[in-house]
């Protein structure tokens, strides 16, 4: 796209997490200006809810490997 936008402009190499799937979906829907189908946004919202626990697990595994 000619102009940056969407979630990628916010990320700066970080991970976007959410607690509530429906709120995450509403946020994504409001910020994508209709460019992304709802089924794709639902999958992304689900991933945002699961991301924090996934990253915590990765950190724990990495910590154990360093011992």
N, CA, C and O atoms as a Tripos MOL2 file, in Angstrom:
@<TRIPOS>MOLECULE
protein
  268   267    67     0     0
PROTEIN
NO_CHARGES

@<TRIPOS>ATOM
      1 N           0.8400   -1.1760    0.0000 N.3       1 UNK1
      2 CA          0.0000    0.0000    0.0000 C.3       1 UNK1
      3 C           0.8910    1.2480    0.0000 C.2       1 UNK1
      4 O           1.9950    1.2130    0.5440 O.2       1 UNK1
      5 N           0.4450    2.3050   -0.5800 N.am      2 UNK2
      6 CA          1.2620    3.5130   -0.6460 C.3       2 UNK2
      7 C           1.4550    4.1850    0.7080 C.2       2 UNK2
      8 O           2.4640    4.8590    0.9200 O.2       2 UNK2
      9 N           0.5140    4.0170    1.6200 N.am      3 UNK3
     10 CA          0.6120    4.6390    2.9400 C.3       3 UNK3
     11 C           0.6090    3.5620    4.0170 C.2       3 UNK3
     12 O          -0.1790    2.6190    3.9500 O.2       3 UNK3
     13 N           1.4940    3.6990    5.0170 N.am      4 UNK4
     14 CA          1.4960    2.7120    6.0850 C.3       4 UNK4
     15 C           0.2010    2.7890    6.8840 C.2       4 UNK4
     16 O          -0.4660    3.8230    6.9260 O.2       4 UNK4
     17 N          -0.1330    1.6750    7.5120 N.am      5 UNK5
     18 CA         -1.3460    1.6790    8.3170 C.3       5 UNK5
     19 C          -1.6100    0.3120    8.9020 C.2       5 UNK5
     20 O          -0.7720   -0.5850    8.8130 O.2       5 UNK5
     21 N          -2.7680    0.1540    9.4950 N.am      6 UNK6
     22 CA         -3.1260   -1.1200   10.0880 C.3       6 UNK6
     23 C          -2.3090   -1.3890   11.3270 C.2       6 UNK6
     24 O          -1.7360   -0.4730   11.9190 O.2       6 UNK6
     25 N          -2.2570   -2.6240   11.7100 N.am      7 UNK7
     26 CA         -1.5770   -3.0270   12.9270 C.3       7 UNK7
     27 C          -0.0500   -2.9530   12.7950 C.2       7 UNK7
     28 O           0.6430   -2.7110   13.7830 O.2       7 UNK7
     29 N           0.4740   -3.1570   11.5890 N.am      8 UNK8
     30 CA          1.9240   -3.2030   11.4280 C.3       8 UNK8
     31 C           2.5940   -1.8910   11.8040 C.2       8 UNK8
     32 O           3.7290   -1.8950   12.2800 O.2       8 UNK8
     33 N           1.9240   -0.7850   11.6030 N.am      9 UNK9
     34 CA          2.5340    0.4970   11.9420 C.3       9 UNK9
     35 C           2.6790    0.6490   13.4630 C.2       9 UNK9
     36 O           3.5290    1.4040   13.9360 O.2       9 UNK9
     37 N           1.8500   -0.0690   14.2220 N.am     10 UNK10
     38 CA          1.8870    0.0020   15.6900 C.3      10 UNK10
     39 C           2.8950   -0.9650   16.2980 C.2      10 UNK10
     40 O           3.3490   -0.7520   17.4230 O.2      10 UNK10
     41 N           3.2480   -2.0110   15.5840 N.am     11 UNK11
     42 CA          3.9720   -3.1160   16.2140 C.3      11 UNK11
     43 C           5.3890   -2.7650   16.6430 C.2      11 UNK11
     44 O           5.7640   -3.0520   17.7790 O.2      11 UNK11
     45 N           6.1750   -2.1630   15.7890 N.am     12 UNK12
     46 CA          7.5530   -1.8410   16.1570 C.3      12 UNK12
     47 C           8.3090   -3.0410   16.7000 C.2      12 UNK12
     48 O           9.1810   -2.8890   17.5560 O.2      12 UNK12
     49 N           7.9860   -4.2260   16.2140 N.am     13 UNK13
     50 CA          8.6540   -5.4420   16.6640 C.3      13 UNK13
     51 C           8.0560   -6.0400   17.9280 C.2      13 UNK13
     52 O           8.6350   -6.9590   18.5070 O.2      13 UNK13
     53 N           6.9300   -5.5460   18.3570 N.am     14 UNK14
     54 CA          6.2990   -6.0820   19.5570 C.3      14 UNK14
     55 C           5.1480   -7.0100   19.1800 C.2      14 UNK14
     56 O           4.8420   -7.1960   18.0020 O.2      14 UNK14
     57 N           4.5300   -7.5780   20.1820 N.am     15 UNK15
     58 CA          3.3930   -8.4700   19.9740 C.3      15 UNK15
     59 C           2.1590   -7.8120   20.5580 C.2      15 UNK15
     60 O           2.1880   -7.3350   21.6930 O.2      15 UNK15
     61 N           1.0960   -7.7820   19.8120 N.am     16 UNK16
     62 CA         -0.1670   -7.1970   20.2680 C.3      16 UNK16
     63 C          -0.9900   -8.3020   20.9120 C.2      16 UNK16
     64 O          -1.3450   -9.2790   20.2540 O.2      16 UNK16
     65 N          -1.2950   -8.1500   22.2040 N.am     17 UNK17
     66 CA         -2.0790   -9.1370   22.9450 C.3      17 UNK17
     67 C          -3.4300   -8.5430   23.3300 C.2      17 UNK17
     68 O          -3.6000   -7.3240   23.3700 O.2      17 UNK17
     69 N          -4.3780   -9.4160   23.6080 N.am     18 UNK18
     70 CA         -5.7030   -8.9910   24.0460 C.3      18 UNK18
     71 C          -6.2310   -9.9830   25.0670 C.2      18 UNK18
     72 O          -5.7790  -11.1270   25.1270 O.2      18 UNK18
     73 N          -7.1790   -9.5440   25.8590 N.am     19 UNK19
     74 CA         -7.8040  -10.4050   26.8620 C.3      19 UNK19
     75 C          -9.1440  -10.9280   26.3480 C.2      19 UNK19
     76 O          -9.5250  -12.0580   26.6530 O.2      19 UNK19
     77 N          -9.8470  -10.1270   25.5820 N.am     20 UNK20
     78 CA        -11.2000  -10.4530   25.1340 C.3      20 UNK20
     79 C         -11.2390  -10.5510   23.6090 C.2      20 UNK20
     80 O         -10.8940   -9.5940   22.9170 O.2      20 UNK20
     81 N         -11.6550  -11.6930   23.0890 N.am     21 UNK21
     82 CA        -11.7010  -11.9100   21.6330 C.3      21 UNK21
     83 C         -12.6240  -10.9190   20.9270 C.2      21 UNK21
     84 O         -12.2760  -10.3630   19.8850 O.2      21 UNK21
     85 N         -13.8030  -10.7070   21.5090 N.am     22 UNK22
     86 CA        -14.7650   -9.8140   20.8600 C.3      22 UNK22
     87 C         -14.2740   -8.3700   20.8440 C.2      22 UNK22
     88 O         -14.4670   -7.6610   19.8560 O.2      22 UNK22
     89 N         -13.6480   -7.9340   21.9200 N.am     23 UNK23
     90 CA        -13.0900   -6.5760   21.9410 C.3      23 UNK23
     91 C         -11.9290   -6.4490   20.9640 C.2      23 UNK23
     92 O         -11.7830   -5.4270   20.2940 O.2      23 UNK23
     93 N         -11.1000   -7.4930   20.8830 N.am     24 UNK24
     94 CA         -9.9920   -7.4740   19.9250 C.3      24 UNK24
     95 C         -10.5440   -7.4030   18.4950 C.2      24 UNK24
     96 O         -10.0440   -6.6460   17.6640 O.2      24 UNK24
     97 N         -11.5760   -8.1980   18.2250 N.am     25 UNK25
     98 CA        -12.1970   -8.1700   16.8950 C.3      25 UNK25
     99 C         -12.7530   -6.7810   16.5920 C.2      25 UNK25
    100 O         -12.5500   -6.2580   15.4970 O.2      25 UNK25
    101 N         -13.4440   -6.1900   17.5430 N.am     26 UNK26
    102 CA        -14.0040   -4.8420   17.3380 C.3      26 UNK26
    103 C         -12.9120   -3.8240   17.0490 C.2      26 UNK26
    104 O         -13.0680   -2.9660   16.1800 O.2      26 UNK26
    105 N         -11.7980   -3.9220   17.7850 N.am     27 UNK27
    106 CA        -10.6630   -3.0230   17.5500 C.3      27 UNK27
    107 C         -10.1170   -3.2040   16.1300 C.2      27 UNK27
    108 O          -9.9000   -2.2310   15.4090 O.2      27 UNK27
    109 N          -9.9030   -4.4560   15.7460 N.am     28 UNK28
    110 CA         -9.3540   -4.7280   14.4160 C.3      28 UNK28
    111 C         -10.3060   -4.2590   13.3230 C.2      28 UNK28
    112 O          -9.8760   -3.6800   12.3240 O.2      28 UNK28
    113 N         -11.5800   -4.5060   13.5110 N.am     29 UNK29
    114 CA        -12.5820   -4.0940   12.5240 C.3      29 UNK29
    115 C         -12.5960   -2.5720   12.3720 C.2      29 UNK29
    116 O         -12.7010   -2.0530   11.2610 O.2      29 UNK29
    117 N         -12.4910   -1.8700   13.4880 N.am     30 UNK30
    118 CA        -12.5230   -0.4070   13.4560 C.3      30 UNK30
    119 C         -11.2590    0.1960   12.8500 C.2      30 UNK30
    120 O         -11.2940    1.3110   12.3300 O.2      30 UNK30
    121 N         -10.1540   -0.5220   12.9130 N.am     31 UNK31
    122 CA         -8.8850    0.0540   12.4590 C.3      31 UNK31
    123 C          -8.4200   -0.4240   11.0890 C.2      31 UNK31
    124 O          -7.3580   -0.0020   10.6310 O.2      31 UNK31
    125 N          -9.1800   -1.2940   10.4180 N.am     32 UNK32
    126 CA         -8.7020   -1.7690    9.1130 C.3      32 UNK32
    127 C          -9.4690   -1.2010    7.9280 C.2      32 UNK32
    128 O          -9.1800   -1.5360    6.7790 O.2      32 UNK32
    129 N         -10.4420   -0.3430    8.2040 N.am     33 UNK33
    130 CA        -11.1850    0.3640    7.1480 C.3      33 UNK33
    131 C         -11.7920   -0.5780    6.1060 C.2      33 UNK33
    132 O         -11.8500   -0.2450    4.9220 O.2      33 UNK33
    133 N         -12.2430   -1.7530    6.5500 N.am     34 UNK34
    134 CA        -12.9120   -2.6780    5.6480 C.3      34 UNK34
    135 C         -12.0190   -3.4060    4.6670 C.2      34 UNK34
    136 O         -12.5190   -4.0370    3.7350 O.2      34 UNK34
    137 N         -10.7010   -3.3360    4.8510 N.am     35 UNK35
    138 CA         -9.7720   -3.9700    3.9080 C.3      35 UNK35
    139 C          -9.5490   -5.4450    4.1790 C.2      35 UNK35
    140 O          -8.9880   -6.1450    3.3370 O.2      35 UNK35
    141 N          -9.9800   -5.9380    5.3470 N.am     36 UNK36
    142 CA         -9.7240   -7.3290    5.7220 C.3      36 UNK36
    143 C         -11.0430   -8.0170    6.0350 C.2      36 UNK36
    144 O         -11.8550   -7.4750    6.7840 O.2      36 UNK36
    145 N         -11.2720   -9.2070    5.4720 N.am     37 UNK37
    146 CA        -12.5210   -9.9250    5.7460 C.3      37 UNK37
    147 C         -12.6690  -10.2770    7.2320 C.2      37 UNK37
    148 O         -11.6820  -10.5090    7.9290 O.2      37 UNK37
    149 N         -13.9130  -10.3120    7.6960 N.am     38 UNK38
    150 CA        -14.1830  -10.5940    9.1020 C.3      38 UNK38
    151 C         -13.6110  -11.9370    9.5630 C.2      38 UNK38
    152 O         -13.1350  -12.0430   10.6930 O.2      38 UNK38
    153 N         -13.6500  -12.9670    8.7020 N.am     39 UNK39
    154 CA        -13.1270  -14.2650    9.1330 C.3      39 UNK39
    155 C         -11.6260  -14.1920    9.4160 C.2      39 UNK39
    156 O         -11.1280  -14.8670   10.3170 O.2      39 UNK39
    157 N         -10.9170  -13.3820    8.6550 N.am     40 UNK40
    158 CA         -9.4820  -13.1940    8.8970 C.3      40 UNK40
    159 C          -9.2770  -12.4100   10.1910 C.2      40 UNK40
    160 O          -8.3930  -12.7400   10.9810 O.2      40 UNK40
    161 N         -10.0820  -11.3830   10.4090 N.am     41 UNK41
    162 CA         -9.9790  -10.6000   11.6480 C.3      41 UNK41
    163 C         -10.2800  -11.4590   12.8730 C.2      41 UNK41
    164 O          -9.6510  -11.2840   13.9160 O.2      41 UNK41
    165 N         -11.2340  -12.3830   12.7600 N.am     42 UNK42
    166 CA        -11.5520  -13.2830   13.8860 C.3      42 UNK42
    167 C         -10.3550  -14.1590   14.2360 C.2      42 UNK42
    168 O         -10.0500  -14.3520   15.4130 O.2      42 UNK42
    169 N          -9.6810  -14.6860   13.2260 N.am     43 UNK43
    170 CA         -8.4900  -15.5070   13.4720 C.3      43 UNK43
    171 C          -7.4010  -14.6730   14.1290 C.2      43 UNK43
    172 O          -6.7480  -15.1380   15.0640 O.2      43 UNK43
    173 N          -7.1960  -13.4590   13.6600 N.am     44 UNK44
    174 CA         -6.1970  -12.5750   14.2530 C.3      44 UNK44
    175 C          -6.5670  -12.2350   15.6970 C.2      44 UNK44
    176 O          -5.7010  -12.2340   16.5720 O.2      44 UNK44
    177 N          -7.8350  -11.9490   15.9510 N.am     45 UNK45
    178 CA         -8.2820  -11.6540   17.3150 C.3      45 UNK45
    179 C          -8.0520  -12.8530   18.2320 C.2      45 UNK45
    180 O          -7.6130  -12.6870   19.3700 O.2      45 UNK45
    181 N          -8.3450  -14.0580   17.7460 N.am     46 UNK46
    182 CA         -8.0790  -15.2660   18.5350 C.3      46 UNK46
    183 C          -6.5880  -15.3720   18.8620 C.2      46 UNK46
    184 O          -6.2150  -15.6810   19.9940 O.2      46 UNK46
    185 N          -5.7510  -15.1160   17.8760 N.am     47 UNK47
    186 CA         -4.3080  -15.1620   18.0920 C.3      47 UNK47
    187 C          -3.8330  -14.1140   19.0820 C.2      47 UNK47
    188 O          -2.9040  -14.3650   19.8500 O.2      47 UNK47
    189 N          -4.4530  -12.9510   19.0740 N.am     48 UNK48
    190 CA         -4.0740  -11.8970   20.0220 C.3      48 UNK48
    191 C          -4.3810  -12.3250   21.4570 C.2      48 UNK48
    192 O          -3.6580  -11.9600   22.3830 O.2      48 UNK48
    193 N          -5.4540  -13.1000   21.6410 N.am     49 UNK49
    194 CA         -5.8090  -13.5800   22.9740 C.3      49 UNK49
    195 C          -4.8450  -14.6880   23.4170 C.2      49 UNK49
    196 O          -4.5130  -14.7840   24.5990 O.2      49 UNK49
    197 N          -4.4020  -15.5100   22.4890 N.am     50 UNK50
    198 CA         -3.5260  -16.6340   22.8110 C.3      50 UNK50
    199 C          -2.0470  -16.2360   22.8900 C.2      50 UNK50
    200 O          -1.2440  -16.9820   23.4500 O.2      50 UNK50
    201 N          -1.6860  -15.1080   22.3570 N.am     51 UNK51
    202 CA         -0.2800  -14.7170   22.2080 C.3      51 UNK51
    203 C           0.4660  -14.5810   23.5320 C.2      51 UNK51
    204 O           1.6030  -15.0400   23.6450 O.2      51 UNK51
    205 N          -0.1430  -13.9670   24.5220 N.am     52 UNK52
    206 CA          0.5750  -13.7230   25.7770 C.3      52 UNK52
    207 C           1.0130  -15.0330   26.4270 C.2      52 UNK52
    208 O           2.1640  -15.1650   26.8450 O.2      52 UNK52
    209 N           0.1110  -15.9900   26.5130 N.am     53 UNK53
    210 CA          0.4490  -17.2770   27.1320 C.3      53 UNK53
    211 C           1.5170  -18.0090   26.3170 C.2      53 UNK53
    212 O           2.4050  -18.6480   26.8810 O.2      53 UNK53
    213 N           1.4250  -17.9110   24.9990 N.am     54 UNK54
    214 CA          2.4020  -18.5390   24.1140 C.3      54 UNK54
    215 C           3.7980  -17.9580   24.3420 C.2      54 UNK54
    216 O           4.7750  -18.7000   24.4390 O.2      54 UNK54
    217 N           3.8880  -16.6480   24.4260 N.am     55 UNK55
    218 CA          5.1840  -15.9980   24.6400 C.3      55 UNK55
    219 C           5.7360  -16.3480   26.0270 C.2      55 UNK55
    220 O           6.9310  -16.6050   26.1740 O.2      55 UNK55
    221 N           4.8750  -16.3570   27.0290 N.am     56 UNK56
    222 CA          5.3230  -16.7460   28.3740 C.3      56 UNK56
    223 C           5.8980  -18.1520   28.3710 C.2      56 UNK56
    224 O           6.9080  -18.4120   29.0250 O.2      56 UNK56
    225 N           5.2630  -19.0620   27.6410 N.am     57 UNK57
    226 CA          5.7610  -20.4330   27.5320 C.3      57 UNK57
    227 C           7.1200  -20.4660   26.8350 C.2      57 UNK57
    228 O           8.0150  -21.1940   27.2620 O.2      57 UNK57
    229 N           7.2780  -19.7020   25.7890 N.am     58 UNK58
    230 CA          8.5780  -19.6380   25.0910 C.3      58 UNK58
    231 C           9.6810  -19.1290   26.0180 C.2      58 UNK58
    232 O          10.7870  -19.6690   26.0290 O.2      58 UNK58
    233 N           9.3770  -18.0960   26.7890 N.am     59 UNK59
    234 CA         10.3540  -17.5290   27.7210 C.3      59 UNK59
    235 C          10.7350  -18.5690   28.7690 C.2      59 UNK59
    236 O          11.9110  -18.7200   29.1000 O.2      59 UNK59
    237 N           9.7440  -19.2830   29.2890 N.am     60 UNK60
    238 CA         10.0100  -20.3080   30.2970 C.3      60 UNK60
    239 C          10.8920  -21.4140   29.7230 C.2      60 UNK60
    240 O          11.8280  -21.8670   30.3820 O.2      60 UNK60
    241 N          10.6020  -21.8420   28.5210 N.am     61 UNK61
    242 CA         11.4260  -22.8880   27.8930 C.3      61 UNK61
    243 C          12.8510  -22.3940   27.6620 C.2      61 UNK61
    244 O          13.8110  -23.1320   27.8820 O.2      61 UNK61
    245 N          12.9850  -21.1480   27.2200 N.am     62 UNK62
    246 CA         14.3180  -20.5740   27.0110 C.3      62 UNK62
    247 C          15.0890  -20.4600   28.3050 C.2      62 UNK62
    248 O          16.2940  -20.7100   28.3320 O.2      62 UNK62
    249 N          14.4160  -20.0890   29.3800 N.am     63 UNK63
    250 CA         15.0720  -19.9870   30.6860 C.3      63 UNK63
    251 C          15.5680  -21.3410   31.1670 C.2      63 UNK63
    252 O          16.6700  -21.4570   31.7020 O.2      63 UNK63
    253 N          14.7430  -22.3630   30.9710 N.am     64 UNK64
    254 CA         15.1610  -23.7190   31.3780 C.3      64 UNK64
    255 C          16.3540  -24.1930   30.5540 C.2      64 UNK64
    256 O          17.2380  -24.8720   31.0770 O.2      64 UNK64
    257 N          16.3840  -23.8450   29.2840 N.am     65 UNK65
    258 CA         17.4720  -24.2820   28.4160 C.3      65 UNK65
    259 C          18.7900  -23.6260   28.8050 C.2      65 UNK65
    260 O          19.8540  -24.1980   28.5670 O.2      65 UNK65
    261 N          18.7400  -22.4550   29.3900 N.am     66 UNK66
    262 CA         19.9620  -21.7310   29.7720 C.3      66 UNK66
    263 C          20.5540  -22.2480   31.0900 C.2      66 UNK66
    264 O          21.6990  -21.9340   31.4130 O.2      66 UNK66
    265 N          19.8060  -23.0160   31.8310 N.am     67 UNK67
    266 CA         20.3010  -23.5070   33.1280 C.3      67 UNK67
    267 C          21.2750  -24.6320   32.9710 C.2      67 UNK67
    268 O          21.7810  -25.1530   33.9650 O.2      67 UNK67
@<TRIPOS>BOND
     1     1     2 1
     2     2     3 1
     3     3     4 2
     4     3     5 am
     5     5     6 1
     6     6     7 1
     7     7     8 2
     8     7     9 am
     9     9    10 1
    10    10    11 1
    11    11    12 2
    12    11    13 am
    13    13    14 1
    14    14    15 1
    15    15    16 2
    16    15    17 am
    17    17    18 1
    18    18    19 1
    19    19    20 2
    20    19    21 am
    21    21    22 1
    22    22    23 1
    23    23    24 2
    24    23    25 am
    25    25    26 1
    26    26    27 1
    27    27    28 2
    28    27    29 am
    29    29    30 1
    30    30    31 1
    31    31    32 2
    32    31    33 am
    33    33    34 1
    34    34    35 1
    35    35    36 2
    36    35    37 am
    37    37    38 1
    38    38    39 1
    39    39    40 2
    40    39    41 am
    41    41    42 1
    42    42    43 1
    43    43    44 2
    44    43    45 am
    45    45    46 1
    46    46    47 1
    47    47    48 2
    48    47    49 am
    49    49    50 1
    50    50    51 1
    51    51    52 2
    52    51    53 am
    53    53    54 1
    54    54    55 1
    55    55    56 2
    56    55    57 am
    57    57    58 1
    58    58    59 1
    59    59    60 2
    60    59    61 am
    61    61    62 1
    62    62    63 1
    63    63    64 2
    64    63    65 am
    65    65    66 1
    66    66    67 1
    67    67    68 2
    68    67    69 am
    69    69    70 1
    70    70    71 1
    71    71    72 2
    72    71    73 am
    73    73    74 1
    74    74    75 1
    75    75    76 2
    76    75    77 am
    77    77    78 1
    78    78    79 1
    79    79    80 2
    80    79    81 am
    81    81    82 1
    82    82    83 1
    83    83    84 2
    84    83    85 am
    85    85    86 1
    86    86    87 1
    87    87    88 2
    88    87    89 am
    89    89    90 1
    90    90    91 1
    91    91    92 2
    92    91    93 am
    93    93    94 1
    94    94    95 1
    95    95    96 2
    96    95    97 am
    97    97    98 1
    98    98    99 1
    99    99   100 2
   100    99   101 am
   101   101   102 1
   102   102   103 1
   103   103   104 2
   104   103   105 am
   105   105   106 1
   106   106   107 1
   107   107   108 2
   108   107   109 am
   109   109   110 1
   110   110   111 1
   111   111   112 2
   112   111   113 am
   113   113   114 1
   114   114   115 1
   115   115   116 2
   116   115   117 am
   117   117   118 1
   118   118   119 1
   119   119   120 2
   120   119   121 am
   121   121   122 1
   122   122   123 1
   123   123   124 2
   124   123   125 am
   125   125   126 1
   126   126   127 1
   127   127   128 2
   128   127   129 am
   129   129   130 1
   130   130   131 1
   131   131   132 2
   132   131   133 am
   133   133   134 1
   134   134   135 1
   135   135   136 2
   136   135   137 am
   137   137   138 1
   138   138   139 1
   139   139   140 2
   140   139   141 am
   141   141   142 1
   142   142   143 1
   143   143   144 2
   144   143   145 am
   145   145   146 1
   146   146   147 1
   147   147   148 2
   148   147   149 am
   149   149   150 1
   150   150   151 1
   151   151   152 2
   152   151   153 am
   153   153   154 1
   154   154   155 1
   155   155   156 2
   156   155   157 am
   157   157   158 1
   158   158   159 1
   159   159   160 2
   160   159   161 am
   161   161   162 1
   162   162   163 1
   163   163   164 2
   164   163   165 am
   165   165   166 1
   166   166   167 1
   167   167   168 2
   168   167   169 am
   169   169   170 1
   170   170   171 1
   171   171   172 2
   172   171   173 am
   173   173   174 1
   174   174   175 1
   175   175   176 2
   176   175   177 am
   177   177   178 1
   178   178   179 1
   179   179   180 2
   180   179   181 am
   181   181   182 1
   182   182   183 1
   183   183   184 2
   184   183   185 am
   185   185   186 1
   186   186   187 1
   187   187   188 2
   188   187   189 am
   189   189   190 1
   190   190   191 1
   191   191   192 2
   192   191   193 am
   193   193   194 1
   194   194   195 1
   195   195   196 2
   196   195   197 am
   197   197   198 1
   198   198   199 1
   199   199   200 2
   200   199   201 am
   201   201   202 1
   202   202   203 1
   203   203   204 2
   204   203   205 am
   205   205   206 1
   206   206   207 1
   207   207   208 2
   208   207   209 am
   209   209   210 1
   210   210   211 1
   211   211   212 2
   212   211   213 am
   213   213   214 1
   214   214   215 1
   215   215   216 2
   216   215   217 am
   217   217   218 1
   218   218   219 1
   219   219   220 2
   220   219   221 am
   221   221   222 1
   222   222   223 1
   223   223   224 2
   224   223   225 am
   225   225   226 1
   226   226   227 1
   227   227   228 2
   228   227   229 am
   229   229   230 1
   230   230   231 1
   231   231   232 2
   232   231   233 am
   233   233   234 1
   234   234   235 1
   235   235   236 2
   236   235   237 am
   237   237   238 1
   238   238   239 1
   239   239   240 2
   240   239   241 am
   241   241   242 1
   242   242   243 1
   243   243   244 2
   244   243   245 am
   245   245   246 1
   246   246   247 1
   247   247   248 2
   248   247   249 am
   249   249   250 1
   250   250   251 1
   251   251   252 2
   252   251   253 am
   253   253   254 1
   254   254   255 1
   255   255   256 2
   256   255   257 am
   257   257   258 1
   258   258   259 1
   259   259   260 2
   260   259   261 am
   261   261   262 1
   262   262   263 1
   263   263   264 2
   264   263   265 am
   265   265   266 1
   266   266   267 1
   267   267   268 2
@<TRIPOS>SUBSTRUCTURE
     1 UNK1         2 RESIDUE 1 A UNK
     2 UNK2         6 RESIDUE 1 A UNK
     3 UNK3        10 RESIDUE 1 A UNK
     4 UNK4        14 RESIDUE 1 A UNK
     5 UNK5        18 RESIDUE 1 A UNK
     6 UNK6        22 RESIDUE 1 A UNK
     7 UNK7        26 RESIDUE 1 A UNK
     8 UNK8        30 RESIDUE 1 A UNK
     9 UNK9        34 RESIDUE 1 A UNK
    10 UNK10       38 RESIDUE 1 A UNK
    11 UNK11       42 RESIDUE 1 A UNK
    12 UNK12       46 RESIDUE 1 A UNK
    13 UNK13       50 RESIDUE 1 A UNK
    14 UNK14       54 RESIDUE 1 A UNK
    15 UNK15       58 RESIDUE 1 A UNK
    16 UNK16       62 RESIDUE 1 A UNK
    17 UNK17       66 RESIDUE 1 A UNK
    18 UNK18       70 RESIDUE 1 A UNK
    19 UNK19       74 RESIDUE 1 A UNK
    20 UNK20       78 RESIDUE 1 A UNK
    21 UNK21       82 RESIDUE 1 A UNK
    22 UNK22       86 RESIDUE 1 A UNK
    23 UNK23       90 RESIDUE 1 A UNK
    24 UNK24       94 RESIDUE 1 A UNK
    25 UNK25       98 RESIDUE 1 A UNK
    26 UNK26      102 RESIDUE 1 A UNK
    27 UNK27      106 RESIDUE 1 A UNK
    28 UNK28      110 RESIDUE 1 A UNK
    29 UNK29      114 RESIDUE 1 A UNK
    30 UNK30      118 RESIDUE 1 A UNK
    31 UNK31      122 RESIDUE 1 A UNK
    32 UNK32      126 RESIDUE 1 A UNK
    33 UNK33      130 RESIDUE 1 A UNK
    34 UNK34      134 RESIDUE 1 A UNK
    35 UNK35      138 RESIDUE 1 A UNK
    36 UNK36      142 RESIDUE 1 A UNK
    37 UNK37      146 RESIDUE 1 A UNK
    38 UNK38      150 RESIDUE 1 A UNK
    39 UNK39      154 RESIDUE 1 A UNK
    40 UNK40      158 RESIDUE 1 A UNK
    41 UNK41      162 RESIDUE 1 A UNK
    42 UNK42      166 RESIDUE 1 A UNK
    43 UNK43      170 RESIDUE 1 A UNK
    44 UNK44      174 RESIDUE 1 A UNK
    45 UNK45      178 RESIDUE 1 A UNK
    46 UNK46      182 RESIDUE 1 A UNK
    47 UNK47      186 RESIDUE 1 A UNK
    48 UNK48      190 RESIDUE 1 A UNK
    49 UNK49      194 RESIDUE 1 A UNK
    50 UNK50      198 RESIDUE 1 A UNK
    51 UNK51      202 RESIDUE 1 A UNK
    52 UNK52      206 RESIDUE 1 A UNK
    53 UNK53      210 RESIDUE 1 A UNK
    54 UNK54      214 RESIDUE 1 A UNK
    55 UNK55      218 RESIDUE 1 A UNK
    56 UNK56      222 RESIDUE 1 A UNK
    57 UNK57      226 RESIDUE 1 A UNK
    58 UNK58      230 RESIDUE 1 A UNK
    59 UNK59      234 RESIDUE 1 A UNK
    60 UNK60      238 RESIDUE 1 A UNK
    61 UNK61      242 RESIDUE 1 A UNK
    62 UNK62      246 RESIDUE 1 A UNK
    63 UNK63      250 RESIDUE 1 A UNK
    64 UNK64      254 RESIDUE 1 A UNK
    65 UNK65      258 RESIDUE 1 A UNK
    66 UNK66      262 RESIDUE 1 A UNK
    67 UNK67      266 RESIDUE 1 A UNK
